[in-house]
Amino acid sequence: MPHSPSPLLSALLERIGHELSAEAAKVRDLHALVEGGQTAHATMVTAQTIDTTSQHLGELSALLTCVAASAGGAAVPAACFEAMTLSSLRSRLLGESETAAESGEVDFF
C-alpha cells in the first residue's frame, strides 16, 4: 500500500466524526429488524449492517488509539464536552469516575 500524506489532526478528527455519525445512523436502522415487516432481502441487507458496523468501529478504535499515542500533551477544550447529553459517557471521556456522572439520568433500551 503506498504511503499517504499525513492529514491535519483537525481534518482527521472531523472525518472520524462523520464516520461515527454514519455508523450511528446505520445502527438506528437496525430497529427495522426488531419491528419486522421487511422483505427477506431487505432484512438480510439490514442485518449485514451489524458486521460492517463492528468492523468500522474496530478500525476507528485502532486509529484513535494510534492518534492518541502521537498527540503528546495536547488538551481538548472543555467546551467540546458541553453538548454531550450522556453524563456517564462524558465522565468516562473526561477521565472521571462513574460516580461523578450526574444523578437522575435514565437510560432506556
C-alpha positions in Angstrom: 0.0 0.0 0.0 1.5 3.4 -1.0 2.3 5.8 1.8 -0.4 8.5 2.1 0.4 12.1 3.2 -0.4 12.8 6.8 -3.7 14.7 7.2 -4.1 17.6 9.6 -5.3 16.4 13.0 -8.4 18.7 12.8 -9.3 17.2 9.4 -8.8 13.7 10.6 -10.9 14.2 13.7 -13.7 15.8 11.7 -13.7 12.9 9.3 -13.8 10.4 12.2 -16.8 12.4 13.5 -18.6 12.0 10.1 -17.8 8.2 10.1 -19.2 7.8 13.6 -22.3 9.7 12.7 -22.8 7.4 9.7 -22.3 4.3 11.8 -24.8 5.7 14.4 -27.4 6.1 11.6 -26.8 2.5 10.5 -27.3 1.2 14.0 -30.6 3.2 14.3 -31.7 1.5 11.1 -31.3 -1.8 12.8 -34.6 -1.1 14.6 -36.3 -2.3 11.4 -35.1 -5.8 12.3 -37.0 -5.8 15.5 -40.1 -4.2 14.1 -40.3 -6.7 11.2 -42.3 -6.1 8.1 -39.3 -6.1 5.8 -38.9 -8.4 2.9 -36.3 -11.2 3.4 -33.8 -9.4 1.1 -34.2 -6.1 3.0 -33.8 -7.9 6.3 -30.5 -9.5 5.1 -29.2 -6.2 3.8 -30.1 -4.5 7.2 -28.6 -7.4 9.1 -25.3 -7.0 7.2 -25.0 -3.6 9.0 -24.1 -5.5 12.2 -21.0 -6.9 10.6 -19.9 -3.8 8.7 -20.5 -1.5 11.7 -18.5 -3.6 14.1 -15.6 -3.7 11.5 -15.8 0.1 11.0 -15.9 0.8 14.8 -12.9 -1.5 15.3 -10.9 0.3 12.7 -11.8 3.7 14.1 -10.9 2.5 17.6 -7.4 1.3 16.4 -6.9 4.6 14.5 -7.8 6.7 17.5 -5.5 4.7 19.8 -2.7 5.4 17.4 -3.5 9.1 17.1 -3.6 9.3 20.9 -0.1 7.9 21.1 1.2 10.7 18.9 -0.9 13.5 20.4 1.5 14.3 23.2 0.2 16.7 25.8 -2.4 18.4 23.6 -5.5 19.4 25.5 -9.1 19.3 24.3 -11.2 22.4 25.2 -13.8 21.7 27.9 -16.4 23.3 25.6 -16.2 20.2 23.3 -17.9 18.2 26.1 -20.7 20.7 26.9 -23.1 19.4 24.3 -22.9 15.8 25.4 -26.1 14.7 27.0 -25.0 11.3 28.2 -23.3 12.2 31.5 -21.7 8.7 32.1 -20.1 8.8 28.6 -18.9 12.4 29.2 -17.4 11.4 32.6 -15.6 8.4 31.0 -14.2 10.6 28.2 -13.0 13.2 30.7 -11.4 10.5 32.8 -13.7 11.0 35.8 -15.1 8.1 37.8 -18.6 6.8 37.0 -19.9 8.2 40.3 -19.0 11.7 39.1 -21.8 11.3 36.5 -24.9 13.5 37.1 -27.6 11.8 39.0 -31.1 11.4 37.7 -30.0 10.3 34.2 -32.1 7.4 32.9 -31.1 5.1 30.0 -33.9 3.5 28.1 -33.3 0.4 25.9 
